[in-house]
Amino acid sequence: MSESKKTSSDSAKKAQTNQSWGGRFNEPVNEFVARFTASVSFDQRLFEQDIKGSIAHATMLAKVGVLSESEKKSIIDGLNEIGTEIRVGDFEWSQQLEDVHMNIESALTARIGDVGKKLHTGRSRNDQVATDIRLWLRDQIDEISILLTGLQKGVTRLALAEHDTIMPGFTHLQTAQPVTFGHHLLAWNEMLERDFGRLLDCRKRLNQSPLGAAALAGTTYPIDRVFTANQLGFDRPSKNSLDSVSDRDFAIEFCAFASLLTMHMSRMSEELILWASAQFQFIDLPDRFCTGSSIMPQKKNPDVPELVRGKTGRVTGHLISLLTLMKSQPLAYNKDNQEDKEPLFDTVDTVQDCLRAFADMVPAIKSNKEKMYAAAKSGFSTATDLADYLVRNGIAFRDAHEIVGKAVAYGIEKNKDLSEMTLKELNVFSSQIAADVFEVLTLEGSVCSRNHIGGTAPDQVKAAAERALENLASR
Ligand code: ARG
């Protein structure tokens, strides 16, 4: 083979390798491998953050004298034009160019010429992608905290309106003691409040700039990492270059937050589904959150809460995916990390959708006070109140428990609630019972007597709801 022939066939092969790293390669990447290793189909979602990060990097390079002012200007102008092109849908993404970073960089060079190739000075896709995901997730967290606060406000306002609505409280899904509906709703708010705290914690730890870690060891250029961190709204530069490019804790932490939140929402969904059933009839869900059955005309299915309950599974799955993805990975960056995006993106989308659905639905819940009241009355829910009454009159709690147990058995036999028995009937079980017992045997008496911080007394619930609303308004 002549020298010239060999050279031309080599360069033909080279032309098909990726131009960003093809220098040492002698044969083009297999088509399947190109498709298998590419992430552009999903990571193009990071384009805004990628451009923002590149602009900060170029600005810093000019500040420290690595780029001239005019080079900086043409890079930034070019990046902004590419951003516009992507936003209006005129940008052509190429799988051959692997990912969002190389697509944008190659478009930049095509647009502004060789100066575009200088953008990657002192940087690697490893610190670039770590920066992009953090910036992206930070924006999503801010959106989610608004949605979550909105839902909490809806729950708390409903709690205030229902502060004295009596319903049965359950343990083991058996009627236990009467509570107020407002109290139950404030329990939901406590779950959501903890979730909100976890979300803020996650944001705090996430907000460090990996930019400057380069591939893994840092860079030989006189970069200013504090400057780029400030430009991008990070609290500080990250402290260790190896950790910076390999850490995905923030994504896992976010998915852990999301798993807890959706787990909580699945519990709320389950209760809404039960309460809306023909057996409970505690609430009515507006038609727009339900669907009918194509065969059973009487049906009104609570599709929205059912779907929210169902979506918990995929969020928990994503948490496990990411934990497994990171397990046993040696420092520093490994291609495995490219698998972080799809689970994270889907977690964010799912959480936002579930929060939107719930924020819309919760304020529209209509309580059926009569049904709740009747249900609270039917399960001997004031039995503990009678026992406590006997204890106040000098009987030991264990004996009181025994006495009330017998009274309940009698009630079941006669189909009578404790409050429906006459004093004479009650005295069969204990002579210590007087006429004032009926003050505690009524549902109102029962809830009103639990009058302490965190208790179900309507006054406490009202005050707690007001405090919660004040707290939410101050966020
Ligand atoms: N697409 C890659 C990712 O998502 C970007 C970083 C690639 N770095 C590398 N050394 N191959 O993780």
Boltz pocket constraint, residues with backbone or C-beta under 6 A from the ligand:
constraints:
  - pocket:
      binder: B
      contacts: [[A, 37], [A, 39], [A, 43], [A, 98], [A, 99], [A, 125], [A, 126], [A, 129], [A, 333], [A, 334], [A, 335], [A, 337], [A, 338], [A, 339]]
      max_distance: 6.0
